[in-house]
């Protein structure tokens, strides 16, 4: 039995299920107002990766601390 509110799965006149409709790929095009979610997720991932790489390359203070420790030990 179908779930309530799902509609009638059978055609009441012939007693047969409706035929599935094919999706025409040439008719379905991306809407410029609604970007593809995969592109959005990819852009965020690339932004995080780029920011992380940039931040790690800026960490010169650790080298300075190691130099100070070496100078203090001598």
Secondary structure, 3 states (H helix, E strand, C coil): CCCCCCCCCECCCCCCECCCCCCCCCCCCCCCCCCCHHHHHHHHHHHHHHHHHHHHHCCCHHHHHHHHHHHHHC
